[in-house]
């Protein structure tokens, strides 16, 4: 989750400019729902909006980038920025105990957002990542704060699937829909995955050794996603962990739990893209087999150059296998077994 100043596409500068004008006249909404298929884009945009909301000396409505509040977010210290991540194997945002809410629960988030901010920022900002992972109890507990927020606060809900939220939650937020209309498959190991799929479909030829080798490479690519997510979040939280170490052990523990939950979330998001790439690869082949010209394919870059027109039945069978893989891995099953089974279905 890098800062949006370097990641937010030029396309969305107009959106930020509009929000900046609203901020300049003091009418910036106190709650937003930011939706995008791209986890990187929606998270980065949320941080840019948080920077705008917190800036203590905006210039022409834009974050100045020089005040202490702007520098804090740029340095990833996130002082005054309250973050909430889904957690656990179920990857959910739980409501938490009413009297003594556990860290990284909705009630703990609400408690922190209600405290007076002494950092000097214009607003205290809270970000709820993958907000669609809130259960109904959590969303209902959030409604009162969305309706009657504490003074000088802003709450940002970030989601790839805003429709999964309750209508009452959505209606209390200003929706910002960041549409790319194109999916870029740039997850860790993407070229290797495309290479494996190409070999499985076009040249494995039912050779057990080659198919098994391809299965192993797919499994390794899947495992790499988890390791990369853990490494990314370690870097993301490093500055805050160093700062927390100078305070108390309980804060270090709380940040460690947030880091683990954030890594789990990033892994699951990248895993979705990984599975989408597999499905899209074979969807392109099915389109080719149906007579669609290669130059009009939405993700032609996934296919090898001068790819031959595949056999229609083989392409449909492979696409069905990819769809089955996506469904199976939505449940708590072994990735290794599912990917190996998939490789053998394609390779034979």
N, C-alpha and C positions, 0 to 999 in steps of 0.2 A: 504494500500500500504506500507507494511513493507519493510525494506531494503533487498536487494537481497542476502546479505552475509549470511543470515540465511534461506532464502526461496528458492533460486535458486537450483534446483536439481543437484546432482552430474553429471547427464547426460550432462549438459550444461557447465561444467567446461572446456571441450575441446573447446567449442566455445569461451569462455572468454579467454582461453589461446592463441588461434589463434589471437584474437583481441589485446591481450596484446603484442604479438610479433610485430604486425603491429604498435601498439602505440610506442613501443620501438625504432623503426627505423623512426618514424615521418611520417608514411603514413596512419594513421588511417583516414578512410573516414569521411567527414564532415556531412553526412546525412545517416540515417538508417531507415528502415521500419521494425518494430518488430511485428510479427504476432504470435498469439497463441489463442486457444480457451479458455484458462484459463486467466481471467483478472488479477488474483493475480500474475501468472507467468510472463506475459508480462510486467506488471507494475514494478514488482520487478527487472526483468532483465534490464529494461530501467534505473532504478535507479543505478544498479550496473555498467552499461555501462557509465552513466553520471559521476559516481564517478571516473571511470578509465580515462575518458576524462578530468576531471577537476583537477585531482591530480597534485600538483605542484612539487612533488618529487617522481615520480614512481620508484619502485624498481624492476629491471628485467622486466620492462614493465607493472607491476601490480600496482594498487592503493596501496599506502603505508599504508593507514589507520591511519596515524599519523599526517599528515600535516593539516593546518587549513581548507583547502578545503574538505578533507576527513571527518574531524570532523564535519564540518557544515552539510554535508549531513547525516552523521550518527545520528546527533542530531535533524534531521528533521527541521533545520532552513531554509535550501534550499537557502541560500544566493548565488546569481549568477546563480541560476537555475530558468529558466523562464518556467512556466507551463500554459497550455491552455486546458480548459475543455469544452465540449459541454454544452449548457445551455438552460434554458426555457423548456416549456412543450413539444416542438418539439424536444428537445435534439439535437440541432444543433450548429455547430461552424460557426458563421456569420462573414462576411468580416469586418464590422465596417465602420464608417464614414471616408472618406479619409483625411479630415482636422483635425478632432478631434475624433479619434477612441475611442469608449467606452471600458472600461476594459473587459478583457476576450473575445476579438474579435481577428480575425486573424491579422488585421492591428496594433492593440495594441501590440500583441505578436511580430510582426516584428519590431516595434519601439523599444521595450525593448531589443530584441536580438541584435539590431544594436548599442546600447549604449556601451561605453567603460566599461569594467569590472575592478573595482578597488580592488577586493577581493584578488588578488594575485594568482588566479587559472590559470592553464595552458590554459583552454578554458572556454568560456561561453557556457552553454548548455541549449537548449530549448526542452521541451517535449510536444508534442501534443497528448493528450489522446483520445482514440476512434476517431482517425483521419478520419475514414470513414464517420464520421458525418459532415465533411466539405462539404459545397455545392460547386458547380462548380466555382462560383465566388471566394470563399475563396481559393480553390486549385489553380486557375489561378494566384491569387495574390501572392501565395507562390512560384510559379515556379522560378521567377527571383532570389529569395534568395537561393533556392536550387541549382541553376546553379552558382551563384556568391555570395557565403556566405560572410558575414563580416569576417575580420581577426580573427583567433583564436575562432571560434564558431563551435558548433556541434548541429544538429537538429535531434531529434528522433521522428518519427511518430509511434504510438502504436495503434494496431488495431486487432480485431478478424476477420475482413473481408477485407483483403487487396484488393481483387478483386473489391470491391465497389469503390476504388479510381480510378481516371482517369489514363489511361496508361502513360500519360506525367508525372504525379506525381510519380508513381511507378518506372519509368525508371530512375529517378534522385536519387534514394535511394538504398543503399545496403540492400537487403532483408535478414532478419534473421527469419527463420521459426522455431518456437519452438513447435514441435509436441509431444503430450503426448500419442496419440493412445489409450487413455483410459480416460473416464470422471469419476471423483470422485464427488459424490454428498454429499458435506459436508457443504451446505448452512445452515444458522440458522434454526433450526426446522426440519431438514431432517428426523430424525427418526420418529418424530410425523407424518409427511406427509406419510411416508411409512406405518405406522401403520393404518392411516385413510384409505388409498387406499386398504390395505389388508382387513380391516373390511367391507368396502363398497362392494368389489367384492365377498368375500368369505362367509360373515356371516350376513350382514345387512338383507338379506332376504325380502326386501320390507317393513320392519318395519319403518313407518313414523318417529317415535321418534328417532330411531337409525340413520336413514339417515340424519335427520335434525341435530343431534348431530355431525355427521361426516362433514356435510357441514359447521357448525360453526367452527369446528377445522381447516378445510382447510382455511377458511377465516381468522382466527386468525393467522395461519402460514404465510399467504400472508402479512398480516399487519405487522407482526413482522419483515419482511425483510426491510421495510422502516425505522422502528425505529432503527434497528441494523445498517443500512447504515449511518443514521444521527449520531449515537453514535460513530461509527468507524471514521468518518470524523472529528468529534469534537476532538477526541483524536489525529488524524493525524495532525490537524492544530493548536493544543493547543500551541505548542512552538512558532510558527510563530505569532499567535494572541497575545501572551504575548509580543513578541518583537515589533509587530506593535503598541501596545498600548503605547509604549514609544516614538513613532514617531508622527504620525498625524492621525486625524480622517478619512481622505480620504483613507489612506492606510488600516485602519481597515475595512472600508466599502468594499473596493476592495477584501480583503481577505475573508470577510464574504460571499460575492457573490461567490467567488471561492469555498469556503467550501460548500455552498448550491448546487452549480452545481456538485461538486465532489460527494456529497451524493446522488444526483439524479442519477448520472451515475452509482454509485455502486449499488443502488437499482435496476435499470433497468437490470444490468448485473446479479445480483443475482436472479431477477425475471425470466430471461431467463433460468437459471439453474433449478429453481423451476419448471417451465413448462416442461423443458426437462426431469426432474426426473419423472413427472407424465406420460409423453409420453413413456419414456423408461420402466417404470413399466409394462404398459399394452402391450408394444411391446414384453417384455419377456414372458408374458402370452400367447400372440398369437403364439410365437415361440414354447412354450411348447405344446400348443394345436395342432400345426402342426407336432409334433413328434421330435422336436429338443431336445436332451438330456440336462437335467438341468445343468450338469457339463460343458457344452460347451457354455452356455449363456454368452454374453459379460458383463452383469451386474447382475449376479445371486445373488449378495449380497442384491439386492433390494427385493427379494422375500423371503417369510417365509421359514424356513427350512422344507423340505419334503412337499413342496407345491403340492397339488393334480393336476393332469392333468385337466385343465379347459375345459369346453365345448367350442368347436371351435366357434360356432356362438356367444356365450356370450363374448368370448375374442375379436372377431373381432368387435363386437358392442362397447365394451369398448374402444378399440384402436381408433375407428372412433370418439368417443366422446372426447378422449384426443386430437386428431388432430384438431377437431373442436374448442376445448377450446383454443388451441395455436393460431389458426387463429383469433378467435374473440378478444382475448386480445391484438392483435397487433393494434387494433383500440382503440379509446378513449371511452371505455365502462366501466361500473361499474364492478370492479373485484368481488365484493360481489355477484352481480346478476349472473355473468358468472360462478363463482365457485359453487354457490348453484344449478344452473341449471345442471351443470356437475355432481354434487354429486347425484342428483335425477335420472339422466340418468343411472348412474352406479348402484345405489342401488335398482332400481326397474326393 
